[in-house]
Amino acid sequence: MCLGIPGKLEAIEGDDPLFRTGKVNFGGVLKDVSLAAVPEVLVGQYVIVHAGMAISILDEVEADEVFQYLDELAQGFEEAGDTVSPPSEYAPGSG
């Protein structure tokens, strides 16, 4: 099973579309990712990242939905008493 994680693109580095990278914010954690599969992406947009590569662009409404699902999942972990839970700071306006 593959899992893509949403994040907000904070910066773009490089000019060549095949080698451009971006700094993506995942709830306060910045990671460098390849932007080769989404050459049209702009700073401030949300992307789905899998295996270090942005594979699609999300609009803010879609991103909000994903973040709501992740928050529900985190609440489920907390209610089950799980000591390891995902961070809850995913909201688009939080970073």
PDB file of N, CA, C and O in Angstrom:
ATOM      1  N   MET A   1       0.842  -1.181   0.000  1.00  0.00           N
ATOM      2  CA  MET A   1       0.000   0.000   0.000  1.00  0.00           C
ATOM      3  C   MET A   1       0.887   1.245   0.000  1.00  0.00           C
ATOM      4  O   MET A   1       1.874   1.314   0.733  1.00  0.00           O
ATOM      5  N   CYS A   2       0.534   2.208  -0.812  1.00  0.00           N
ATOM      6  CA  CYS A   2       1.273   3.467  -0.892  1.00  0.00           C
ATOM      7  C   CYS A   2       0.550   4.529  -0.086  1.00  0.00           C
ATOM      8  O   CYS A   2      -0.678   4.540   0.003  1.00  0.00           O
ATOM      9  N   LEU A   3       1.330   5.416   0.495  1.00  0.00           N
ATOM     10  CA  LEU A   3       0.749   6.489   1.286  1.00  0.00           C
ATOM     11  C   LEU A   3       1.357   7.803   0.844  1.00  0.00           C
ATOM     12  O   LEU A   3       2.573   7.980   0.908  1.00  0.00           O
ATOM     13  N   GLY A   4       0.517   8.729   0.393  1.00  0.00           N
ATOM     14  CA  GLY A   4       0.951  10.068   0.035  1.00  0.00           C
ATOM     15  C   GLY A   4       0.566  11.016   1.159  1.00  0.00           C
ATOM     16  O   GLY A   4      -0.541  10.935   1.692  1.00  0.00           O
ATOM     17  N   ILE A   5       1.465  11.904   1.518  1.00  0.00           N
ATOM     18  CA  ILE A   5       1.256  12.829   2.625  1.00  0.00           C
ATOM     19  C   ILE A   5       1.112  14.243   2.070  1.00  0.00           C
ATOM     20  O   ILE A   5       1.924  14.666   1.247  1.00  0.00           O
ATOM     21  N   PRO A   6       0.079  14.988   2.513  1.00  0.00           N
ATOM     22  CA  PRO A   6      -0.085  16.368   2.044  1.00  0.00           C
ATOM     23  C   PRO A   6       0.816  17.338   2.795  1.00  0.00           C
ATOM     24  O   PRO A   6       1.085  17.164   3.984  1.00  0.00           O
ATOM     25  N   GLY A   7       1.272  18.353   2.090  1.00  0.00           N
ATOM     26  CA  GLY A   7       2.067  19.413   2.697  1.00  0.00           C
ATOM     27  C   GLY A   7       1.967  20.670   1.860  1.00  0.00           C
ATOM     28  O   GLY A   7       1.513  20.640   0.716  1.00  0.00           O
ATOM     29  N   LYS A   8       2.398  21.778   2.446  1.00  0.00           N
ATOM     30  CA  LYS A   8       2.332  23.068   1.755  1.00  0.00           C
ATOM     31  C   LYS A   8       3.716  23.434   1.229  1.00  0.00           C
ATOM     32  O   LYS A   8       4.698  23.402   1.970  1.00  0.00           O
ATOM     33  N   LEU A   9       3.786  23.781  -0.058  1.00  0.00           N
ATOM     34  CA  LEU A   9       5.044  24.171  -0.678  1.00  0.00           C
ATOM     35  C   LEU A   9       5.440  25.560  -0.202  1.00  0.00           C
ATOM     36  O   LEU A   9       4.715  26.530  -0.425  1.00  0.00           O
ATOM     37  N   GLU A  10       6.597  25.653   0.454  1.00  0.00           N
ATOM     38  CA  GLU A  10       7.070  26.919   1.020  1.00  0.00           C
ATOM     39  C   GLU A  10       8.099  27.621   0.133  1.00  0.00           C
ATOM     40  O   GLU A  10       8.183  28.849   0.146  1.00  0.00           O
ATOM     41  N   ALA A  11       8.883  26.859  -0.637  1.00  0.00           N
ATOM     42  CA  ALA A  11       9.926  27.457  -1.480  1.00  0.00           C
ATOM     43  C   ALA A  11      10.277  26.499  -2.607  1.00  0.00           C
ATOM     44  O   ALA A  11      10.126  25.284  -2.484  1.00  0.00           O
ATOM     45  N   ILE A  12      10.749  27.076  -3.712  1.00  0.00           N
ATOM     46  CA  ILE A  12      11.193  26.293  -4.871  1.00  0.00           C
ATOM     47  C   ILE A  12      12.649  26.634  -5.142  1.00  0.00           C
ATOM     48  O   ILE A  12      13.053  27.796  -5.093  1.00  0.00           O
ATOM     49  N   GLU A  13      13.432  25.592  -5.431  1.00  0.00           N
ATOM     50  CA  GLU A  13      14.849  25.775  -5.745  1.00  0.00           C
ATOM     51  C   GLU A  13      15.151  25.143  -7.101  1.00  0.00           C
ATOM     52  O   GLU A  13      14.746  24.011  -7.368  1.00  0.00           O
ATOM     53  N   GLY A  14      15.863  25.879  -7.957  1.00  0.00           N
ATOM     54  CA  GLY A  14      16.265  25.366  -9.265  1.00  0.00           C
ATOM     55  C   GLY A  14      15.331  25.818 -10.368  1.00  0.00           C
ATOM     56  O   GLY A  14      14.175  26.165 -10.128  1.00  0.00           O
ATOM     57  N   ASP A  15      15.862  25.806 -11.595  1.00  0.00           N
ATOM     58  CA  ASP A  15      15.093  26.242 -12.763  1.00  0.00           C
ATOM     59  C   ASP A  15      14.714  25.106 -13.695  1.00  0.00           C
ATOM     60  O   ASP A  15      13.678  25.172 -14.356  1.00  0.00           O
ATOM     61  N   ASP A  16      15.535  24.064 -13.761  1.00  0.00           N
ATOM     62  CA  ASP A  16      15.275  22.936 -14.658  1.00  0.00           C
ATOM     63  C   ASP A  16      14.112  22.117 -14.103  1.00  0.00           C
ATOM     64  O   ASP A  16      14.214  21.593 -12.994  1.00  0.00           O
ATOM     65  N   PRO A  17      12.999  21.991 -14.854  1.00  0.00           N
ATOM     66  CA  PRO A  17      11.825  21.275 -14.351  1.00  0.00           C
ATOM     67  C   PRO A  17      12.101  19.847 -13.890  1.00  0.00           C
ATOM     68  O   PRO A  17      11.405  19.344 -13.008  1.00  0.00           O
ATOM     69  N   LEU A  18      13.098  19.189 -14.467  1.00  0.00           N
ATOM     70  CA  LEU A  18      13.396  17.812 -14.059  1.00  0.00           C
ATOM     71  C   LEU A  18      14.178  17.727 -12.753  1.00  0.00           C
ATOM     72  O   LEU A  18      14.193  16.684 -12.099  1.00  0.00           O
ATOM     73  N   PHE A  19      14.823  18.821 -12.375  1.00  0.00           N
ATOM     74  CA  PHE A  19      15.665  18.780 -11.182  1.00  0.00           C
ATOM     75  C   PHE A  19      15.244  19.774 -10.106  1.00  0.00           C
ATOM     76  O   PHE A  19      15.935  19.932  -9.100  1.00  0.00           O
ATOM     77  N   ARG A  20      14.104  20.448 -10.316  1.00  0.00           N
ATOM     78  CA  ARG A  20      13.617  21.395  -9.300  1.00  0.00           C
ATOM     79  C   ARG A  20      13.268  20.654  -8.028  1.00  0.00           C
ATOM     80  O   ARG A  20      12.773  19.528  -8.070  1.00  0.00           O
ATOM     81  N   THR A  21      13.525  21.287  -6.899  1.00  0.00           N
ATOM     82  CA  THR A  21      13.110  20.750  -5.614  1.00  0.00           C
ATOM     83  C   THR A  21      12.340  21.833  -4.877  1.00  0.00           C
ATOM     84  O   THR A  21      12.385  23.009  -5.239  1.00  0.00           O
ATOM     85  N   GLY A  22      11.645  21.418  -3.854  1.00  0.00           N
ATOM     86  CA  GLY A  22      10.896  22.374  -3.062  1.00  0.00           C
ATOM     87  C   GLY A  22      10.965  22.030  -1.591  1.00  0.00           C
ATOM     88  O   GLY A  22      11.162  20.874  -1.216  1.00  0.00           O
ATOM     89  N   LYS A  23      10.802  23.040  -0.769  1.00  0.00           N
ATOM     90  CA  LYS A  23      10.695  22.838   0.679  1.00  0.00           C
ATOM     91  C   LYS A  23       9.207  22.744   0.978  1.00  0.00           C
ATOM     92  O   LYS A  23       8.453  23.687   0.740  1.00  0.00           O
ATOM     93  N   VAL A  24       8.793  21.593   1.504  1.00  0.00           N
ATOM     94  CA  VAL A  24       7.391  21.344   1.804  1.00  0.00           C
ATOM     95  C   VAL A  24       7.213  21.260   3.306  1.00  0.00           C
ATOM     96  O   VAL A  24       7.975  20.590   4.003  1.00  0.00           O
ATOM     97  N   ASN A  25       6.186  21.954   3.797  1.00  0.00           N
ATOM     98  CA  ASN A  25       5.884  22.022   5.223  1.00  0.00           C
ATOM     99  C   ASN A  25       4.855  20.956   5.579  1.00  0.00           C
ATOM    100  O   ASN A  25       3.725  20.983   5.090  1.00  0.00           O
ATOM    101  N   PHE A  26       5.253  20.021   6.430  1.00  0.00           N
ATOM    102  CA  PHE A  26       4.367  18.977   6.932  1.00  0.00           C
ATOM    103  C   PHE A  26       4.103  19.253   8.405  1.00  0.00           C
ATOM    104  O   PHE A  26       4.797  18.716   9.268  1.00  0.00           O
ATOM    105  N   GLY A  27       3.114  20.077   8.700  1.00  0.00           N
ATOM    106  CA  GLY A  27       2.777  20.372  10.092  1.00  0.00           C
ATOM    107  C   GLY A  27       3.920  20.956  10.893  1.00  0.00           C
ATOM    108  O   GLY A  27       4.059  20.656  12.079  1.00  0.00           O
ATOM    109  N   GLY A  28       4.747  21.787  10.266  1.00  0.00           N
ATOM    110  CA  GLY A  28       5.856  22.427  10.956  1.00  0.00           C
ATOM    111  C   GLY A  28       7.210  21.800  10.660  1.00  0.00           C
ATOM    112  O   GLY A  28       8.238  22.364  11.035  1.00  0.00           O
ATOM    113  N   VAL A  29       7.236  20.662  10.006  1.00  0.00           N
ATOM    114  CA  VAL A  29       8.482  19.998   9.623  1.00  0.00           C
ATOM    115  C   VAL A  29       8.717  20.241   8.134  1.00  0.00           C
ATOM    116  O   VAL A  29       7.882  19.878   7.305  1.00  0.00           O
ATOM    117  N   LEU A  30       9.851  20.856   7.792  1.00  0.00           N
ATOM    118  CA  LEU A  30      10.185  21.148   6.395  1.00  0.00           C
ATOM    119  C   LEU A  30      11.044  20.033   5.820  1.00  0.00           C
ATOM    120  O   LEU A  30      12.014  19.596   6.440  1.00  0.00           O
ATOM    121  N   LYS A  31      10.674  19.577   4.621  1.00  0.00           N
ATOM    122  CA  LYS A  31      11.425  18.539   3.922  1.00  0.00           C
ATOM    123  C   LYS A  31      11.664  18.977   2.487  1.00  0.00           C
ATOM    124  O   LYS A  31      10.827  19.658   1.895  1.00  0.00           O
ATOM    125  N   ASP A  32      12.809  18.585   1.923  1.00  0.00           N
ATOM    126  CA  ASP A  32      13.097  18.823   0.521  1.00  0.00           C
ATOM    127  C   ASP A  32      12.487  17.692  -0.294  1.00  0.00           C
ATOM    128  O   ASP A  32      12.681  16.518   0.021  1.00  0.00           O
ATOM    129  N   VAL A  33      11.747  18.047  -1.347  1.00  0.00           N
ATOM    130  CA  VAL A  33      11.115  17.038  -2.201  1.00  0.00           C
ATOM    131  C   VAL A  33      11.343  17.397  -3.668  1.00  0.00           C
ATOM    132  O   VAL A  33      11.547  18.561  -4.014  1.00  0.00           O
ATOM    133  N   SER A  34      11.304  16.388  -4.512  1.00  0.00           N
ATOM    134  CA  SER A  34      11.403  16.601  -5.957  1.00  0.00           C
ATOM    135  C   SER A  34      10.080  17.145  -6.472  1.00  0.00           C
ATOM    136  O   SER A  34       9.012  16.707  -6.044  1.00  0.00           O
ATOM    137  N   LEU A  35      10.154  18.102  -7.394  1.00  0.00           N
ATOM    138  CA  LEU A  35       8.965  18.682  -8.021  1.00  0.00           C
ATOM    139  C   LEU A  35       8.857  18.284  -9.493  1.00  0.00           C
ATOM    140  O   LEU A  35       8.081  18.886 -10.235  1.00  0.00           O
ATOM    141  N   ALA A  36       9.623  17.281  -9.927  1.00  0.00           N
ATOM    142  CA  ALA A  36       9.660  16.893 -11.339  1.00  0.00           C
ATOM    143  C   ALA A  36       8.294  16.470 -11.878  1.00  0.00           C
ATOM    144  O   ALA A  36       7.997  16.707 -13.049  1.00  0.00           O
ATOM    145  N   ALA A  37       7.466  15.852 -11.046  1.00  0.00           N
ATOM    146  CA  ALA A  37       6.159  15.365 -11.509  1.00  0.00           C
ATOM    147  C   ALA A  37       5.074  16.441 -11.503  1.00  0.00           C
ATOM    148  O   ALA A  37       3.982  16.225 -12.027  1.00  0.00           O
ATOM    149  N   VAL A  38       5.373  17.595 -10.912  1.00  0.00           N
ATOM    150  CA  VAL A  38       4.385  18.690 -10.856  1.00  0.00           C
ATOM    151  C   VAL A  38       5.067  20.010 -11.245  1.00  0.00           C
ATOM    152  O   VAL A  38       5.193  20.906 -10.410  1.00  0.00           O
ATOM    153  N   PRO A  39       5.509  20.135 -12.508  1.00  0.00           N
ATOM    154  CA  PRO A  39       6.269  21.322 -12.910  1.00  0.00           C
ATOM    155  C   PRO A  39       5.482  22.625 -12.811  1.00  0.00           C
ATOM    156  O   PRO A  39       6.075  23.703 -12.764  1.00  0.00           O
ATOM    157  N   GLU A  40       4.160  22.537 -12.779  1.00  0.00           N
ATOM    158  CA  GLU A  40       3.329  23.748 -12.735  1.00  0.00           C
ATOM    159  C   GLU A  40       3.051  24.252 -11.314  1.00  0.00           C
ATOM    160  O   GLU A  40       2.411  25.291 -11.152  1.00  0.00           O
ATOM    161  N   VAL A  41       3.515  23.543 -10.290  1.00  0.00           N
ATOM    162  CA  VAL A  41       3.222  23.910  -8.902  1.00  0.00           C
ATOM    163  C   VAL A  41       3.844  25.264  -8.546  1.00  0.00           C
ATOM    164  O   VAL A  41       4.917  25.624  -9.031  1.00  0.00           O
ATOM    165  N   LEU A  42       3.135  26.000  -7.684  1.00  0.00           N
ATOM    166  CA  LEU A  42       3.579  27.315  -7.238  1.00  0.00           C
ATOM    167  C   LEU A  42       3.728  27.327  -5.729  1.00  0.00           C
ATOM    168  O   LEU A  42       3.060  26.572  -5.023  1.00  0.00           O
ATOM    169  N   VAL A  43       4.608  28.190  -5.239  1.00  0.00           N
ATOM    170  CA  VAL A  43       4.766  28.365  -3.798  1.00  0.00           C
ATOM    171  C   VAL A  43       3.409  28.733  -3.203  1.00  0.00           C
ATOM    172  O   VAL A  43       2.684  29.564  -3.750  1.00  0.00           O
ATOM    173  N   GLY A  44       3.079  28.107  -2.080  1.00  0.00           N
ATOM    174  CA  GLY A  44       1.804  28.360  -1.412  1.00  0.00           C
ATOM    175  C   GLY A  44       0.755  27.298  -1.706  1.00  0.00           C
ATOM    176  O   GLY A  44      -0.255  27.208  -1.008  1.00  0.00           O
ATOM    177  N   GLN A  45       0.992  26.494  -2.738  1.00  0.00           N
ATOM    178  CA  GLN A  45       0.042  25.425  -3.045  1.00  0.00           C
ATOM    179  C   GLN A  45       0.340  24.197  -2.190  1.00  0.00           C
ATOM    180  O   GLN A  45       1.427  24.055  -1.629  1.00  0.00           O
ATOM    181  N   TYR A  46      -0.652  23.316  -2.107  1.00  0.00           N
ATOM    182  CA  TYR A  46      -0.518  22.065  -1.358  1.00  0.00           C
ATOM    183  C   TYR A  46      -0.240  20.936  -2.335  1.00  0.00           C
ATOM    184  O   TYR A  46      -0.799  20.895  -3.431  1.00  0.00           O
ATOM    185  N   VAL A  47       0.637  20.012  -1.924  1.00  0.00           N
ATOM    186  CA  VAL A  47       0.997  18.876  -2.755  1.00  0.00           C
ATOM    187  C   VAL A  47       0.879  17.584  -1.951  1.00  0.00           C
ATOM    188  O   VAL A  47       0.965  17.583  -0.723  1.00  0.00           O
ATOM    189  N   ILE A  48       0.682  16.492  -2.674  1.00  0.00           N
ATOM    190  CA  ILE A  48       0.758  15.159  -2.080  1.00  0.00           C
ATOM    191  C   ILE A  48       2.162  14.645  -2.374  1.00  0.00           C
ATOM    192  O   ILE A  48       2.604  14.654  -3.523  1.00  0.00           O
ATOM    193  N   VAL A  49       2.865  14.193  -1.328  1.00  0.00           N
ATOM    194  CA  VAL A  49       4.242  13.726  -1.467  1.00  0.00           C
ATOM    195  C   VAL A  49       4.304  12.240  -1.148  1.00  0.00           C
ATOM    196  O   VAL A  49       3.770  11.778  -0.140  1.00  0.00           O
ATOM    197  N   HIS A  50       4.968  11.503  -2.034  1.00  0.00           N
ATOM    198  CA  HIS A  50       5.208  10.077  -1.822  1.00  0.00           C
ATOM    199  C   HIS A  50       6.661   9.781  -2.170  1.00  0.00           C
ATOM    200  O   HIS A  50       7.136  10.146  -3.246  1.00  0.00           O
ATOM    201  N   ALA A  51       7.356   9.126  -1.266  1.00  0.00           N
ATOM    202  CA  ALA A  51       8.745   8.706  -1.491  1.00  0.00           C
ATOM    203  C   ALA A  51       9.636   9.869  -1.927  1.00  0.00           C
ATOM    204  O   ALA A  51      10.478   9.708  -2.810  1.00  0.00           O
ATOM    205  N   GLY A  52       9.453  11.045  -1.307  1.00  0.00           N
ATOM    206  CA  GLY A  52      10.314  12.178  -1.598  1.00  0.00           C
ATOM    207  C   GLY A  52       9.982  12.947  -2.861  1.00  0.00           C
ATOM    208  O   GLY A  52      10.758  13.797  -3.298  1.00  0.00           O
ATOM    209  N   MET A  53       8.813  12.646  -3.458  1.00  0.00           N
ATOM    210  CA  MET A  53       8.429  13.321  -4.695  1.00  0.00           C
ATOM    211  C   MET A  53       6.999  13.843  -4.593  1.00  0.00           C
ATOM    212  O   MET A  53       6.093  13.112  -4.192  1.00  0.00           O
ATOM    213  N   ALA A  54       6.800  15.098  -4.953  1.00  0.00           N
ATOM    214  CA  ALA A  54       5.443  15.641  -5.037  1.00  0.00           C
ATOM    215  C   ALA A  54       4.793  15.004  -6.255  1.00  0.00           C
ATOM    216  O   ALA A  54       5.309  15.114  -7.367  1.00  0.00           O
ATOM    217  N   ILE A  55       3.651  14.331  -6.047  1.00  0.00           N
ATOM    218  CA  ILE A  55       3.025  13.596  -7.152  1.00  0.00           C
ATOM    219  C   ILE A  55       1.732  14.228  -7.643  1.00  0.00           C
ATOM    220  O   ILE A  55       1.249  13.883  -8.721  1.00  0.00           O
ATOM    221  N   SER A  56       1.160  15.157  -6.862  1.00  0.00           N
ATOM    222  CA  SER A  56      -0.036  15.864  -7.322  1.00  0.00           C
ATOM    223  C   SER A  56      -0.219  17.135  -6.509  1.00  0.00           C
ATOM    224  O   SER A  56       0.358  17.310  -5.435  1.00  0.00           O
ATOM    225  N   ILE A  57      -1.047  18.018  -7.066  1.00  0.00           N
ATOM    226  CA  ILE A  57      -1.355  19.296  -6.421  1.00  0.00           C
ATOM    227  C   ILE A  57      -2.776  19.227  -5.874  1.00  0.00           C
ATOM    228  O   ILE A  57      -3.683  18.721  -6.535  1.00  0.00           O
ATOM    229  N   LEU A  58      -2.958  19.741  -4.664  1.00  0.00           N
ATOM    230  CA  LEU A  58      -4.282  19.824  -4.045  1.00  0.00           C
ATOM    231  C   LEU A  58      -4.693  21.277  -3.942  1.00  0.00           C
ATOM    232  O   LEU A  58      -3.854  22.145  -3.704  1.00  0.00           O
ATOM    233  N   ASP A  59      -5.992  21.556  -4.122  1.00  0.00           N
ATOM    234  CA  ASP A  59      -6.429  22.916  -3.808  1.00  0.00           C
ATOM    235  C   ASP A  59      -6.653  22.982  -2.295  1.00  0.00           C
ATOM    236  O   ASP A  59      -6.651  21.954  -1.618  1.00  0.00           O
ATOM    237  N   GLU A  60      -6.841  24.171  -1.780  1.00  0.00           N
ATOM    238  CA  GLU A  60      -6.924  24.349  -0.328  1.00  0.00           C
ATOM    239  C   GLU A  60      -8.122  23.622   0.275  1.00  0.00           C
ATOM    240  O   GLU A  60      -8.033  23.138   1.403  1.00  0.00           O
ATOM    241  N   VAL A  61      -9.240  23.532  -0.447  1.00  0.00           N
ATOM    242  CA  VAL A  61     -10.421  22.821   0.059  1.00  0.00           C
ATOM    243  C   VAL A  61     -10.102  21.331   0.228  1.00  0.00           C
ATOM    244  O   VAL A  61     -10.434  20.732   1.251  1.00  0.00           O
ATOM    245  N   GLU A  62      -9.455  20.736  -0.784  1.00  0.00           N
ATOM    246  CA  GLU A  62      -9.065  19.328  -0.686  1.00  0.00           C
ATOM    247  C   GLU A  62      -8.075  19.118   0.451  1.00  0.00           C
ATOM    248  O   GLU A  62      -8.175  18.141   1.194  1.00  0.00           O
ATOM    249  N   ALA A  63      -7.121  20.031   0.588  1.00  0.00           N
ATOM    250  CA  ALA A  63      -6.139  19.920   1.663  1.00  0.00           C
ATOM    251  C   ALA A  63      -6.825  19.976   3.022  1.00  0.00           C
ATOM    252  O   ALA A  63      -6.486  19.208   3.921  1.00  0.00           O
ATOM    253  N   ASP A  64      -7.798  20.890   3.176  1.00  0.00           N
ATOM    254  CA  ASP A  64      -8.546  20.982   4.436  1.00  0.00           C
ATOM    255  C   ASP A  64      -9.230  19.660   4.770  1.00  0.00           C
ATOM    256  O   ASP A  64      -9.229  19.231   5.924  1.00  0.00           O
ATOM    257  N   GLU A  65      -9.819  19.009   3.753  1.00  0.00           N
ATOM    258  CA  GLU A  65     -10.482  17.726   3.969  1.00  0.00           C
ATOM    259  C   GLU A  65      -9.496  16.671   4.469  1.00  0.00           C
ATOM    260  O   GLU A  65      -9.785  15.937   5.414  1.00  0.00           O
ATOM    261  N   VAL A  66      -8.338  16.604   3.830  1.00  0.00           N
ATOM    262  CA  VAL A  66      -7.329  15.629   4.241  1.00  0.00           C
ATOM    263  C   VAL A  66      -6.876  15.907   5.666  1.00  0.00           C
ATOM    264  O   VAL A  66      -6.737  14.979   6.463  1.00  0.00           O
ATOM    265  N   PHE A  67      -6.642  17.184   5.998  1.00  0.00           N
ATOM    266  CA  PHE A  67      -6.202  17.520   7.346  1.00  0.00           C
ATOM    267  C   PHE A  67      -7.272  17.173   8.384  1.00  0.00           C
ATOM    268  O   PHE A  67      -6.943  16.761   9.496  1.00  0.00           O
ATOM    269  N   GLN A  68      -8.546  17.336   8.030  1.00  0.00           N
ATOM    270  CA  GLN A  68      -9.635  16.944   8.941  1.00  0.00           C
ATOM    271  C   GLN A  68      -9.614  15.440   9.184  1.00  0.00           C
ATOM    272  O   GLN A  68      -9.784  14.993  10.318  1.00  0.00           O
ATOM    273  N   TYR A  69      -9.407  14.652   8.122  1.00  0.00           N
ATOM    274  CA  TYR A  69      -9.327  13.197   8.270  1.00  0.00           C
ATOM    275  C   TYR A  69      -8.138  12.811   9.154  1.00  0.00           C
ATOM    276  O   TYR A  69      -8.249  11.920   9.996  1.00  0.00           O
ATOM    277  N   LEU A  70      -7.011  13.479   8.960  1.00  0.00           N
ATOM    278  CA  LEU A  70      -5.839  13.180   9.775  1.00  0.00           C
ATOM    279  C   LEU A  70      -6.085  13.525  11.248  1.00  0.00           C
ATOM    280  O   LEU A  70      -5.653  12.798  12.142  1.00  0.00           O
ATOM    281  N   ASP A  71      -6.784  14.644  11.492  1.00  0.00           N
ATOM    282  CA  ASP A  71      -7.133  15.003  12.872  1.00  0.00           C
ATOM    283  C   ASP A  71      -8.055  13.962  13.496  1.00  0.00           C
ATOM    284  O   ASP A  71      -7.893  13.605  14.663  1.00  0.00           O
ATOM    285  N   GLU A  72      -9.025  13.474  12.718  1.00  0.00           N
ATOM    286  CA  GLU A  72      -9.920  12.421  13.221  1.00  0.00           C
ATOM    287  C   GLU A  72      -9.135  11.160  13.551  1.00  0.00           C
ATOM    288  O   GLU A  72      -9.393  10.506  14.561  1.00  0.00           O
ATOM    289  N   LEU A  73      -8.183  10.825  12.699  1.00  0.00           N
ATOM    290  CA  LEU A  73      -7.345   9.656  12.936  1.00  0.00           C
ATOM    291  C   LEU A  73      -6.529   9.843  14.218  1.00  0.00           C
ATOM    292  O   LEU A  73      -6.417   8.920  15.025  1.00  0.00           O
ATOM    293  N   ALA A  74      -5.967  11.024  14.400  1.00  0.00           N
ATOM    294  CA  ALA A  74      -5.189  11.311  15.607  1.00  0.00           C
ATOM    295  C   ALA A  74      -6.069  11.203  16.848  1.00  0.00           C
ATOM    296  O   ALA A  74      -5.634  10.676  17.872  1.00  0.00           O
ATOM    297  N   GLN A  75      -7.315  11.702  16.763  1.00  0.00           N
ATOM    298  CA  GLN A  75      -8.238  11.596  17.901  1.00  0.00           C
ATOM    299  C   GLN A  75      -8.542  10.140  18.210  1.00  0.00           C
ATOM    300  O   GLN A  75      -8.660   9.764  19.376  1.00  0.00           O
ATOM    301  N   GLY A  76      -8.670   9.317  17.174  1.00  0.00           N
ATOM    302  CA  GLY A  76      -8.901   7.893  17.375  1.00  0.00           C
ATOM    303  C   GLY A  76      -7.745   7.238  18.114  1.00  0.00           C
ATOM    304  O   GLY A  76      -7.956   6.394  18.986  1.00  0.00           O
ATOM    305  N   PHE A  77      -6.514   7.628  17.763  1.00  0.00           N
ATOM    306  CA  PHE A  77      -5.347   7.109  18.467  1.00  0.00           C
ATOM    307  C   PHE A  77      -5.398   7.504  19.937  1.00  0.00           C
ATOM    308  O   PHE A  77      -5.153   6.682  20.820  1.00  0.00           O
ATOM    309  N   GLU A  78      -5.720   8.779  20.191  1.00  0.00           N
ATOM    310  CA  GLU A  78      -5.772   9.265  21.569  1.00  0.00           C
ATOM    311  C   GLU A  78      -6.849   8.546  22.371  1.00  0.00           C
ATOM    312  O   GLU A  78      -6.614   8.159  23.516  1.00  0.00           O
ATOM    313  N   GLU A  79      -8.027   8.365  21.780  1.00  0.00           N
ATOM    314  CA  GLU A  79      -9.118   7.684  22.477  1.00  0.00           C
ATOM    315  C   GLU A  79      -8.778   6.231  22.775  1.00  0.00           C
ATOM    316  O   GLU A  79      -9.230   5.677  23.777  1.00  0.00           O
ATOM    317  N   ALA A  80      -7.983   5.613  21.908  1.00  0.00           N
ATOM    318  CA  ALA A  80      -7.584   4.220  22.118  1.00  0.00           C
ATOM    319  C   ALA A  80      -6.438   4.115  23.122  1.00  0.00           C
ATOM    320  O   ALA A  80      -6.034   3.014  23.496  1.00  0.00           O
ATOM    321  N   GLY A  81      -5.919   5.260  23.554  1.00  0.00           N
ATOM    322  CA  GLY A  81      -4.832   5.260  24.521  1.00  0.00           C
ATOM    323  C   GLY A  81      -3.479   4.971  23.902  1.00  0.00           C
ATOM    324  O   GLY A  81      -2.534   4.621  24.609  1.00  0.00           O
ATOM    325  N   ASP A  82      -3.375   5.114  22.594  1.00  0.00           N
ATOM    326  CA  ASP A  82      -2.120   4.873  21.907  1.00  0.00           C
ATOM    327  C   ASP A  82      -1.136   5.981  22.285  1.00  0.00           C
ATOM    328  O   ASP A  82      -1.490   7.159  22.263  1.00  0.00           O
ATOM    329  N   THR A  83       0.078   5.611  22.626  1.00  0.00           N
ATOM    330  CA  THR A  83       1.066   6.611  23.027  1.00  0.00           C
ATOM    331  C   THR A  83       1.767   7.244  21.834  1.00  0.00           C
ATOM    332  O   THR A  83       2.452   8.255  21.991  1.00  0.00           O
ATOM    333  N   VAL A  84       1.610   6.670  20.642  1.00  0.00           N
ATOM    334  CA  VAL A  84       2.199   7.242  19.438  1.00  0.00           C
ATOM    335  C   VAL A  84       1.065   7.705  18.547  1.00  0.00           C
ATOM    336  O   VAL A  84       0.261   6.894  18.088  1.00  0.00           O
ATOM    337  N   SER A  85       0.997   9.013  18.298  1.00  0.00           N
ATOM    338  CA  SER A  85      -0.061   9.538  17.447  1.00  0.00           C
ATOM    339  C   SER A  85       0.517  10.577  16.510  1.00  0.00           C
ATOM    340  O   SER A  85       1.539  11.191  16.815  1.00  0.00           O
ATOM    341  N   PRO A  86      -0.131  10.783  15.363  1.00  0.00           N
ATOM    342  CA  PRO A  86       0.353  11.783  14.413  1.00  0.00           C
ATOM    343  C   PRO A  86       0.220  13.183  14.991  1.00  0.00           C
ATOM    344  O   PRO A  86      -0.653  13.421  15.826  1.00  0.00           O
ATOM    345  N   PRO A  87       1.082  14.131  14.559  1.00  0.00           N
ATOM    346  CA  PRO A  87       0.946  15.505  15.032  1.00  0.00           C
ATOM    347  C   PRO A  87      -0.378  16.103  14.598  1.00  0.00           C
ATOM    348  O   PRO A  87      -0.879  15.761  13.527  1.00  0.00           O
ATOM    349  N   SER A  88      -0.962  16.987  15.400  1.00  0.00           N
ATOM    350  CA  SER A  88      -2.274  17.534  15.094  1.00  0.00           C
ATOM    351  C   SER A  88      -2.212  18.910  14.422  1.00  0.00           C
ATOM    352  O   SER A  88      -3.255  19.512  14.168  1.00  0.00           O
ATOM    353  N   GLU A  89      -1.021  19.412  14.134  1.00  0.00           N
ATOM    354  CA  GLU A  89      -0.885  20.743  13.552  1.00  0.00           C
ATOM    355  C   GLU A  89      -0.808  20.690  12.035  1.00  0.00           C
ATOM    356  O   GLU A  89       0.205  21.070  11.448  1.00  0.00           O
ATOM    357  N   TYR A  90      -1.891  20.215  11.389  1.00  0.00           N
ATOM    358  CA  TYR A  90      -1.909  20.088   9.941  1.00  0.00           C
ATOM    359  C   TYR A  90      -2.668  21.215   9.250  1.00  0.00           C
ATOM    360  O   TYR A  90      -2.600  21.332   8.027  1.00  0.00           O
ATOM    361  N   ALA A  91      -3.374  22.031   9.986  1.00  0.00           N
ATOM    362  CA  ALA A  91      -4.268  23.020   9.382  1.00  0.00           C
ATOM    363  C   ALA A  91      -3.518  23.930   8.412  1.00  0.00           C
ATOM    364  O   ALA A  91      -2.428  24.412   8.724  1.00  0.00           O
ATOM    365  N   PRO A  92      -4.105  24.165   7.231  1.00  0.00           N
ATOM    366  CA  PRO A  92      -3.446  24.988   6.221  1.00  0.00           C
ATOM    367  C   PRO A  92      -3.012  26.359   6.734  1.00  0.00           C
ATOM    368  O   PRO A  92      -1.971  26.851   6.300  1.00  0.00           O
ATOM    369  N   GLY A  93      -3.738  26.984   7.613  1.00  0.00           N
ATOM    370  CA  GLY A  93      -3.381  28.299   8.115  1.00  0.00           C
ATOM    371  C   GLY A  93      -2.338  28.277   9.205  1.00  0.00           C
ATOM    372  O   GLY A  93      -1.944  29.338   9.690  1.00  0.00           O
ATOM    373  N   SER A  94      -1.866  27.089   9.617  1.00  0.00           N
ATOM    374  CA  SER A  94      -0.972  27.003  10.768  1.00  0.00           C
ATOM    375  C   SER A  94       0.508  27.112  10.415  1.00  0.00           C
ATOM    376  O   SER A  94       1.339  27.038  11.319  1.00  0.00           O
ATOM    377  N   GLY A  95       0.870  27.281   9.179  1.00  0.00           N
ATOM    378  CA  GLY A  95       2.304  27.309   8.924  1.00  0.00           C
ATOM    379  C   GLY A  95       2.605  28.099   7.773  1.00  0.00           C
ATOM    380  O   GLY A  95       3.773  28.236   7.407  1.00  0.00           O
TER     381      GLY A  95
END
